[in-house]
Amino acid sequence: MPRHFQFLDLPREIREIIYEALLCNWELNHTRERAYLSTRFDNPTAILRLNHQIYSEAFDYLVKHNQFISVDCDGISIRSDPLGRQILAVTEDPKKIGQFNGYVARIKWSTNKDPLQKIRRKQYMVLGRQLPDLLKCTDYHVMTQWPAITMTIAINPIRTSRTDLTTPSLRPFQISLLHIIPTLLHAFPGLTIEGTAVPRRLAGHIIRETARPRWMTPAAALADLLWFKHNNDRLANEAYYLSTNTAIECGLKTIDYMRASPGWPELILAGGRSFVNAVAELAFELRVARAQRALDAMERSQSRRNLVEEFSEHVNADLAKCLPPVPSDGDEAFWEPNQEQVAVVLCMHARKHRLLLDVESRDAAVGLVERALQMVPDNEAVRRESIAVAAWSRRVDRYINEVWVSSSGAMEEMWQWWEQEVEL
């Protein structure tokens, strides 16, 4: 039987070449993409978590042959965000952080939280080239979670005992750190740049560019929203339900943020009714998709009534926002769902009643699917739900005819009987 390859079987010189490639690349790998849309994070420090010997070797090599950024956080985590992206710090140990002298930049985040609330302060040391990932994480948090966040970046001349690191040799790298900020951080007025190594004119330019509106054109705004829809469709096909819900949640938060942003009136003026209707259409599709996930969860949780009722509340919350028209900036321009979309929502309401075993709403559920069939008689999903509601209605009639239900325990007895029917 062939033996598995062992990394530690390699000569120390070869291992150091690998450490060099993983941990000592000075290139700032980034693209001019919307930061919060990126799902790919570079985690070169993952090799430090393999075992104690590799950690000892790689950490020693990393400290002696690299450049770093010191990160100070108040109430903000850089470890991950809801999209599942992670930044693996070199270390969080205060004693080991003290070993790092001569880092190229220092970043401090803070939030305007309740002063009486205890805020946990965290310190990290990360690789210099991970600044793009830090900016992506910050951009997402600013937009969806902590709008009252401030960030201070301090860049000063390097003071270190390492002879290979000097201020002239690191100055271009430090300046390049500033130039990538506006490409990955948007609509952020809370940026401050400090340090004697930074030209004042350049610092002012970076701050102004970072504070510019996130979406400058309707096409860019729609492109961002379509990314969430396409990502949701892809994950749904791959059956990644948790990630799918996250993509939907982020898409809806983005729409809410966009409509509340100062640049929304300019976007409406530039895009007109077609732009407003396109945003409303995407919001409808994302809410329907999230409600559909909750309905699927209700069906999978039939044996646990508390979960079924909890998921039904999520269904109600999303469907309640689907059918009413969404007004735009004018009195006459608005979006409303077409007949097929209305029929789908009606069927989802009927399915919710059916999965809840809501006997009192049985007639309402039957009426909903009948209305949906009249609107779109050829829609396969509507026809399937109509058949399912009809079968459920017949079971309800059989239950009422065969089982005595007391007024105090009707629902509980109904659930017990239904569980037995499902098992049979």
PyMOL commands that set and color helices and strands:
alter all, ss='L'
color gray80, all
select helices_A, chain A and resi 7-9+12-23+35-37+44-49+52-64+94-97+128-144+167-179+181-184+200-211+218-237+241-260+264-300+305-319+339-356+359-375+380-402+410-423
alter helices_A, ss='H'
color red, helices_A
select strands_A, chain A and resi 68-74+105-111+121-127+149-154+191-194+326-327+334-335
alter strands_A, ss='S'
color yellow, strands_A
deselect
rebuild
show_as cartoon
